[in-house]
Amino acid sequence: MKRRDFLKTGTIGITAPSVIFGDLKINTNKNDPIILSTWEHGLPANDAAWKTLQNGGNAMAAAEAGARVPEADPKSTSVGFGGLPDEKGNVTLDACVMDSTGNAGSVAFLQNIKHPVSVARKVMEDTKHVMLVGEGARQFAVAQGFEEMNLLTEESRAAWEKWTKKRREMTPHETHDTISVLVQDKNGDLAGACTTSGWAYKLYGRVGDSPIIGAGLFVDNEIGCAAATGLGEEVIKTTGSFLVVELMRQGYDPTTACEEALNRVIKRHNGNPDFQIAYIAIRKDGKIGSACIKWSFEYALARGGANKLHKIKGMI
Ligand code: SD4
């Protein structure tokens, strides 16, 4: 029996501060915070998250602070303010958060609010619910003191108007990038945030994976956390982030877990999907991983005082 086979079938027992997979003991990573984010806008996101950790914030506060950076940046045309709109010209936003206790909050199809990730955190902390959508989410945000604003910038409007002339369907890969931020703080606790304006020029009302707990993001403080970017429909169909975490629970290392989750998608598309999905993952012991289906993907990793962009190649 190969080691992995043993790990997959072995009894799983959990004892703090270690995680036991069969005969493999994974020590909890303490004192060495890690911030792992998607794409290049992950670099400034990581900086903000790092500052939050230095100021005593926990993993959840850091992940939120990180995600807010691209949300506020009009040049990030796939997130928050300046995000590319749907086919009718509406900027509609999806976001979620999940913390180390397994609590989660989410908003979908939210309009006119710049920081959906913070609204998602309010849903998690101040309501009994997990998910608010559309007009209900907007009303909740306003009641919580979030300012309403027009999120369509001149640049995004011009890009959309140009698109309406031909109405060619875009893939999320062409208009990426969702920001997902995974954090492990100095106590070893994990949390994550995910926020996006979704698939550019999508149908009015379309919601992707990013606000779906288990698809765009999943955190299990005993095992690890994972997040997605790319074609949300396919991430949802494979419960992607949850799957990555469950594979880590079975003994897969973080990168192999990301690859195995993507293999499910690749198989469904006869070995050659024409779209991108990428996963990032942090295991409880501080090991990180990532994989993408094709082309390339960049993740930003901050740890040990350095914050760097890493490029990986696609699996196919
Ligand atoms: C979505 N996953 O709405 C998002 C889009 C994305 O890089 O991540 N693009 O499907």
Boltz pocket constraint, residues with backbone or C-beta under 6 A from the ligand:
constraints:
  - pocket:
      binder: B
      contacts: [[A, 78], [A, 172], [A, 173], [A, 175], [A, 176], [A, 177], [A, 178], [A, 196], [A, 197], [A, 198], [A, 199], [A, 207], [A, 208], [A, 209], [A, 210], [A, 228], [A, 229], [A, 230], [A, 231], [A, 232], [A, 233]]
      max_distance: 6.0
